[in-house]
Amino acid sequence: MYHTSNPEPDTAIDRTVPEFPVAQLSDEDKYFNSYKPPSYLPRIEDEVRSFIEFHATTSGKPIALVTSGGTTVPLENNTVRFIDNFSAGTRGATSAENFLENGYAVIFLHREFSLLPYSRHYSHTTNCFLDYMTEANDKIEIKPNYAEKMLKVLRKYKDAKESRSLLLIPFTTVNQYLFTLKSVSELLHRVESKALFYLAAAVSDFFLPQSRTPQHKIQSQDGGGKLVVDLEQVPKFLSRLVENWAPSAMIISFKLETDDSILIKKAKTALQRYQHQLVIGNLLQTRKKEVVFVNSKGEEKWIRLTPEQVEENLEIESLIIPEVVQVHNQWINRK
């Protein structure tokens, strides 16, 4: 089996592109005052507010905001063409399941139609979902070799729903993502240090300002057979999240590299720039087998699957999340 979506490792990241500057308060004001929020945002805010209030007053669970999947940059208002940050959402969806199993409530801010907790086991597999079924006596049945695993997944899914522990919030464009992230972050201030941000989404570095976005589909005969797109940098809002949107929460970001000699350095640089608590670093080639935790003190901790665990198809997120929970507990109890 091969996957055409995987980039060549030696060309995955262009080192000639400099680091973008940290967003300042003026950048935040300019961006959010210049662009319209999604029309559905008030409904999301109502859902999130109710979810947070329930767990703050009833369940007492800590709340993890897990972001997952990639954002798009539309090239037209009536969008036919767009630039996409590819991410199936595997790490985010798998991590969300493990947060739920470790006693968290989860707000899952995800790219619409990307992988979701629990349904991910069957929605994007190489086998068609119908291959798990068979027909007997004019009724559908689950094949015996799949039934036990499917029952376990079903029970976990039903438990998450019945306990009101999982809230699914979709996005598609980078604009939708940023407006939603800001709103949810400010609402999570209600639970202060019991809020955890696990930022696994692949967020666009560039966007097309609305003032330069055509209303209708770009015509192929326009522009002399060429399409030239002039993009702007998306402000790096992680610093605003740390300082203004959710100053009491614990915030975890990810750093993906292809060169192992610079991974730790880049993780430490991110911590210095944005002043958050933890970076989880991983290499493109080995991200499903090992990651490294780098904290604000510069300390490193590697988490690796053993050969036996790899053979058993153990997901590394089942090791990552318990470690994250320990770090978050220390953050909650630090005072």
C-alpha positions as CSV (number, residue, x, y, z in Angstrom):
1,M,0.0,0.0,0.0
2,Y,1.3,3.5,-0.9
3,H,-0.1,6.9,-0.2
4,T,0.2,9.7,-2.7
5,S,-0.5,12.4,0.0
6,N,2.9,11.9,1.7
7,P,5.4,14.5,0.7
8,E,9.0,13.6,-0.1
9,P,10.9,14.0,3.2
10,D,13.7,16.1,1.8
11,T,11.3,18.7,0.3
12,A,8.6,18.8,3.0
13,I,9.8,22.0,4.6
14,D,11.5,25.0,2.9
15,R,14.3,26.3,5.2
16,T,14.6,29.5,3.2
17,V,11.3,30.8,4.6
18,P,12.0,32.9,7.8
19,E,10.0,32.6,11.0
20,F,7.0,34.8,11.0
21,P,6.8,37.6,13.7
22,V,4.7,37.1,16.8
23,A,1.3,38.7,16.6
24,Q,1.0,41.9,18.6
25,L,-2.3,43.3,20.1
26,S,-2.5,45.7,17.1
27,D,-2.4,42.7,14.7
28,E,-5.2,41.0,16.7
29,D,-7.3,44.1,16.5
30,K,-6.6,44.7,12.8
31,Y,-7.4,41.1,11.8
32,F,-10.6,40.6,13.8
33,N,-11.9,44.1,13.0
34,S,-11.2,43.7,9.3
35,Y,-12.9,40.3,8.7
36,K,-16.4,39.1,9.4
37,P,-16.9,36.4,11.9
38,P,-18.7,33.2,10.7
39,S,-22.5,33.8,10.7
40,Y,-23.0,30.7,12.9
41,L,-20.5,31.8,15.6
42,P,-23.1,32.9,18.1
43,R,-24.7,29.4,18.0
44,I,-21.3,27.8,18.6
45,E,-20.7,30.1,21.5
46,D,-24.0,29.1,23.1
47,E,-23.1,25.4,22.7
48,V,-19.6,25.9,24.2
49,R,-20.9,28.1,27.0
50,S,-23.4,25.4,28.0
51,F,-20.8,22.6,27.7
52,I,-18.3,24.5,29.9
53,E,-20.9,25.4,32.5
54,F,-22.1,21.8,32.8
55,H,-18.6,20.5,33.5
56,A,-17.6,23.4,35.7
57,T,-20.7,23.0,37.9
58,T,-21.7,19.3,37.6
59,S,-19.1,16.9,36.4
60,G,-16.0,18.7,37.6
61,K,-14.0,17.3,34.7
62,P,-11.0,19.3,33.3
63,I,-11.7,20.4,29.7
64,A,-9.3,19.8,26.8
65,L,-9.7,21.9,23.6
66,V,-8.3,19.7,20.9
67,T,-7.8,21.3,17.5
68,S,-7.5,18.9,14.5
69,G,-7.2,18.8,10.7
70,G,-6.1,21.5,8.3
71,T,-7.4,24.9,7.4
72,T,-8.2,26.2,3.9
73,V,-7.6,29.5,2.2
74,P,-10.5,30.3,-0.3
75,L,-9.4,32.0,-3.5
76,E,-13.0,33.0,-4.2
77,N,-16.0,34.1,-2.1
78,N,-18.2,31.6,-3.9
79,T,-15.4,29.0,-3.4
80,V,-14.4,26.6,-6.1
81,R,-10.7,26.9,-5.7
82,F,-8.8,27.0,-2.4
83,I,-5.3,26.4,-0.9
84,D,-5.4,23.6,1.7
85,N,-3.2,22.6,4.6
86,F,-3.4,18.8,4.4
87,S,-4.2,16.9,7.5
88,A,-6.4,13.9,7.9
89,G,-6.8,14.7,11.6
90,T,-5.4,11.4,12.9
91,R,-3.4,12.7,15.8
92,G,-6.2,15.0,16.9
93,A,-9.0,12.5,16.8
94,T,-6.9,9.7,18.4
95,S,-5.8,12.1,21.2
96,A,-9.3,13.2,21.8
97,E,-10.4,9.6,22.5
98,N,-7.5,9.2,24.9
99,F,-8.4,12.5,26.7
100,L,-11.9,11.1,27.2
101,E,-10.6,7.9,28.6
102,N,-8.4,9.8,31.0
103,G,-11.4,11.7,32.5
104,Y,-11.5,14.8,30.4
105,A,-14.3,16.6,28.7
106,V,-13.3,17.4,25.2
107,I,-14.1,20.3,22.8
108,F,-13.0,18.9,19.4
109,L,-12.4,21.8,17.1
110,H,-11.9,20.0,13.8
111,R,-11.8,20.4,10.0
112,E,-15.2,19.4,8.7
113,F,-15.2,15.9,7.3
114,S,-11.8,15.1,8.8
115,L,-11.4,12.2,11.2
116,L,-13.5,12.2,14.3
117,P,-13.1,10.4,17.6
118,Y,-14.5,6.8,17.4
119,S,-15.9,7.0,13.9
120,R,-12.2,7.3,12.7
121,H,-11.8,3.6,13.2
122,Y,-14.1,3.0,10.2
123,S,-14.6,6.2,8.2
124,H,-11.1,6.6,6.6
125,T,-9.8,3.0,6.6
126,T,-8.4,1.2,3.6
127,N,-11.4,-1.2,3.9
128,C,-14.8,0.0,3.0
129,F,-17.2,0.2,6.0
130,L,-19.5,-2.3,4.3
131,D,-16.7,-4.9,4.4
132,Y,-17.3,-5.1,8.1
133,M,-20.8,-6.4,7.5
134,T,-22.4,-9.5,6.2
135,E,-26.0,-10.6,5.5
136,A,-27.8,-13.4,7.3
137,N,-31.5,-14.2,7.1
138,D,-32.2,-10.9,5.3
139,K,-30.6,-9.0,8.1
140,I,-27.3,-7.1,8.4
141,E,-24.7,-8.5,10.9
142,I,-21.2,-7.5,11.9
143,K,-18.6,-10.1,10.9
144,P,-17.4,-12.1,13.9
145,N,-13.8,-11.1,13.5
146,Y,-14.7,-7.4,13.7
147,A,-17.5,-7.6,16.3
148,E,-15.5,-7.4,19.5
149,K,-13.5,-4.4,18.6
150,M,-16.5,-2.6,17.2
151,L,-18.5,-3.2,20.4
152,K,-15.6,-1.7,22.5
153,V,-15.6,1.4,20.2
154,L,-19.4,1.7,20.3
155,R,-19.5,1.6,24.1
156,K,-16.8,4.3,24.5
157,Y,-18.7,6.5,22.0
158,K,-22.0,6.0,23.8
159,D,-20.4,6.8,27.1
160,A,-18.9,10.0,25.7
161,K,-22.3,11.1,24.4
162,E,-24.3,10.1,27.4
163,S,-21.9,11.9,29.8
164,R,-22.0,15.0,27.6
165,S,-18.2,14.8,27.5
166,L,-17.6,15.4,23.8
167,L,-18.5,18.5,21.8
168,L,-17.8,18.6,18.1
169,I,-17.1,22.0,16.6
170,P,-16.3,22.2,12.8
171,F,-14.3,24.7,10.7
172,T,-13.1,24.8,7.1
173,T,-11.3,28.1,6.4
174,V,-8.5,29.6,8.4
175,N,-10.8,32.6,9.1
176,Q,-13.4,30.3,10.7
177,Y,-10.7,28.6,12.7
178,L,-9.2,31.8,14.1
179,F,-12.6,33.3,15.0
180,T,-13.8,30.1,16.6
181,L,-10.5,29.5,18.5
182,K,-10.6,33.0,19.9
183,S,-14.2,32.7,21.1
184,V,-13.8,29.3,22.6
185,S,-10.6,30.3,24.3
186,E,-12.2,33.3,26.0
187,L,-15.1,31.1,27.2
188,L,-12.7,28.6,28.6
189,H,-11.4,31.2,31.0
190,R,-14.4,30.2,33.1
191,V,-12.5,27.0,34.2
192,E,-9.1,28.8,34.4
193,S,-6.2,26.3,34.9
194,K,-8.5,23.2,34.4
195,A,-8.5,24.2,30.7
196,L,-6.0,22.5,28.5
197,F,-5.2,23.5,24.9
198,Y,-3.9,20.7,22.6
199,L,-3.2,22.5,19.3
200,A,-2.8,19.7,16.8
201,A,-4.5,21.5,13.8
202,A,-2.5,22.3,10.7
203,V,-3.1,26.0,10.4
204,S,-2.4,28.0,7.2
205,D,0.6,30.4,7.3
206,F,-0.9,32.6,4.6
207,F,-4.3,33.9,3.6
208,L,-6.0,36.0,0.9
209,P,-7.5,39.2,2.3
210,Q,-11.2,39.7,1.5
211,S,-10.4,42.9,-0.3
212,R,-8.5,40.8,-2.9
213,T,-10.9,37.9,-3.0
214,P,-13.1,37.8,-6.1
215,Q,-16.8,37.2,-5.7
216,H,-17.2,34.5,-8.3
217,K,-15.1,31.6,-9.8
218,I,-11.8,32.7,-11.3
219,Q,-12.0,32.3,-15.1
220,S,-9.3,30.3,-16.7
221,Q,-9.0,32.6,-19.7
222,D,-8.4,35.7,-17.4
223,G,-4.8,36.7,-16.7
224,G,-3.3,35.5,-19.9
225,G,-3.3,31.9,-18.9
226,K,-1.6,32.5,-15.5
227,L,-2.9,32.7,-12.0
228,V,-0.9,34.9,-9.7
229,V,-2.0,34.9,-6.1
230,D,-0.7,37.5,-3.6
231,L,-1.1,36.2,-0.1
232,E,-0.6,37.8,3.3
233,Q,0.9,36.2,6.4
234,V,-1.6,34.9,9.0
235,P,-0.6,36.6,12.3
236,K,0.9,34.2,14.8
237,F,-1.9,34.3,17.4
238,L,-0.4,31.8,19.8
239,S,1.1,34.6,21.9
240,R,-2.4,36.3,22.1
241,L,-3.8,33.0,23.3
242,V,-1.2,32.7,26.0
243,E,-1.4,36.4,27.2
244,N,-5.0,37.4,26.6
245,W,-7.5,34.8,25.5
246,A,-6.8,32.1,28.1
247,P,-4.0,33.3,30.4
248,S,-4.7,30.7,33.1
249,A,-4.9,27.6,30.8
250,M,-2.1,25.2,30.0
251,I,-1.2,25.4,26.3
252,I,0.5,22.7,24.2
253,S,1.6,23.2,20.6
254,F,3.2,20.8,18.1
255,K,6.4,21.2,16.1
256,L,6.8,19.0,13.0
257,E,10.2,18.8,11.4
258,T,12.1,16.6,8.9
259,D,15.6,17.3,10.2
260,D,16.3,15.6,13.6
261,S,19.3,17.9,14.2
262,I,17.0,21.0,14.6
263,L,13.9,19.6,16.1
264,I,14.8,20.4,19.8
265,K,16.1,23.8,18.9
266,K,12.9,24.7,17.0
267,A,10.8,23.5,19.9
268,K,12.7,25.6,22.4
269,T,12.6,28.6,20.1
270,A,8.8,28.3,19.9
271,L,8.6,28.2,23.7
272,Q,10.7,31.3,24.0
273,R,8.7,33.2,21.4
274,Y,5.2,32.4,22.6
275,Q,5.8,31.7,26.3
276,H,3.5,28.7,26.6
277,Q,4.1,25.6,28.6
278,L,4.9,22.6,26.3
279,V,5.9,21.8,22.8
280,I,5.5,18.2,21.5
281,G,8.0,17.8,18.8
282,N,8.0,15.1,16.1
283,L,9.6,14.2,12.9
284,L,7.7,13.6,9.7
285,Q,9.3,10.2,9.2
286,T,8.7,8.8,12.7
287,R,5.8,10.8,14.1
288,K,3.7,7.7,14.7
289,K,6.5,6.0,16.7
290,E,8.1,8.7,18.8
291,V,7.7,12.3,20.0
292,V,9.6,14.5,22.4
293,F,8.2,16.7,25.1
294,V,10.0,20.0,25.5
295,N,8.9,22.2,28.4
296,S,9.4,25.9,29.3
297,K,12.5,25.0,31.4
298,G,14.1,23.4,28.3
299,E,13.8,19.9,29.6
300,E,13.3,17.1,27.1
301,K,11.4,13.8,27.5
302,W,11.2,11.3,24.6
303,I,8.2,9.0,24.3
304,R,8.7,6.0,22.0
305,L,6.9,2.9,21.0
306,T,8.8,-0.3,21.6
307,P,9.2,-2.7,18.6
308,E,6.6,-5.0,20.3
309,Q,4.1,-2.1,20.6
310,V,4.6,-1.2,17.0
311,E,4.0,-4.8,16.0
312,E,0.7,-4.7,18.1
313,N,-0.4,-1.5,16.3
314,L,-0.5,0.4,19.6
315,E,-1.2,4.1,18.9
316,I,1.4,6.4,20.4
317,E,-1.3,8.8,21.5
318,S,-2.2,6.2,24.2
319,L,1.3,7.0,25.7
320,I,1.3,10.8,24.9
321,I,-2.0,11.7,26.7
322,P,-1.3,10.1,30.1
323,E,2.0,12.1,30.1
324,V,0.1,15.3,29.1
325,V,-2.4,14.6,31.9
326,Q,0.5,14.4,34.5
327,V,1.9,17.7,33.3
328,H,-1.5,19.3,33.3
329,N,-2.1,18.2,36.9
330,Q,1.2,19.8,37.9
331,W,0.0,23.0,36.2
332,I,-3.3,22.9,38.1
333,N,-1.6,22.3,41.4
334,R,1.4,24.6,40.9
335,K,0.1,27.3,43.3
